[in-house]
Amino acid sequence: MKVHFDEKADALYLRLDDSKILESEEVQPGIVLDFNEAKQVVGIEILRVKDRVPLANLRQMQFEVV
């Protein structure tokens, strides 16, 4: 899994695996899901991140496995 935040584009992208993206769908304004050929979600793009998350929270990401 890979996470990329582009501060200039104000977009966060979460890539779940490396399979080929065949289709994308904006499921809510500014939330785009990428699907592979098996119709599985393999990527999630969040646009206008700074409107959704306080800037201080974007400076450090925490990852937890439970």
C-alpha positions as CSV (number, residue, x, y, z in Angstrom):
1,M,0.0,0.0,0.0
2,K,1.3,3.5,-0.9
3,V,0.1,6.9,0.3
4,H,1.0,10.1,-1.6
5,F,0.0,13.6,-0.6
6,D,0.5,16.3,-3.3
7,E,0.4,19.6,-1.4
8,K,0.4,21.7,-4.6
9,A,-2.6,19.8,-6.1
10,D,-4.2,19.5,-2.6
11,A,-4.8,15.8,-3.2
12,L,-4.2,12.6,-1.3
13,Y,-3.9,9.3,-3.1
14,L,-4.0,5.9,-1.4
15,R,-2.9,3.0,-3.7
16,L,-3.9,-0.4,-2.4
17,D,-2.1,-2.6,-4.9
18,D,-0.3,-2.4,-8.3
19,S,-3.0,-3.9,-10.5
20,K,-4.0,-2.0,-13.6
21,I,-6.7,0.6,-13.2
22,L,-9.5,0.1,-15.7
23,E,-12.1,2.4,-14.4
24,S,-12.5,5.4,-12.1
25,E,-15.7,6.7,-10.4
26,E,-16.3,9.8,-8.4
27,V,-18.5,8.4,-5.7
28,Q,-18.9,11.8,-3.8
29,P,-17.7,15.2,-4.8
30,G,-13.9,15.1,-4.6
31,I,-13.7,11.3,-3.7
32,V,-12.6,9.1,-6.7
33,L,-12.3,5.3,-6.5
34,D,-10.1,3.4,-9.0
35,F,-11.1,-0.1,-10.0
36,N,-9.2,-3.0,-11.5
37,E,-10.6,-5.6,-14.0
38,A,-12.1,-7.6,-11.1
39,K,-14.1,-4.4,-10.0
40,Q,-12.0,-4.2,-6.8
41,V,-11.1,-0.8,-5.4
42,V,-7.3,-0.4,-5.9
43,G,-7.0,3.3,-5.4
44,I,-8.7,6.2,-3.5
45,E,-8.1,9.8,-4.4
46,I,-9.3,12.6,-2.1
47,L,-9.3,16.1,-3.6
48,R,-9.4,19.4,-1.7
49,V,-7.8,17.7,1.3
50,K,-7.0,20.9,3.1
51,D,-10.8,21.7,3.2
52,R,-11.4,18.2,4.8
53,V,-8.5,17.9,7.2
54,P,-6.7,20.4,9.5
55,L,-3.3,21.3,8.0
56,A,-1.5,20.3,11.2
57,N,-2.9,16.7,10.7
58,L,-1.4,16.6,7.2
59,R,2.2,17.2,8.4
60,Q,2.3,13.8,10.1
61,M,0.6,10.6,9.1
62,Q,0.0,7.8,11.6
63,F,-0.5,4.2,10.5
64,E,-2.0,1.6,12.8
65,V,-2.4,-2.1,12.3
66,V,-4.8,-3.9,14.6
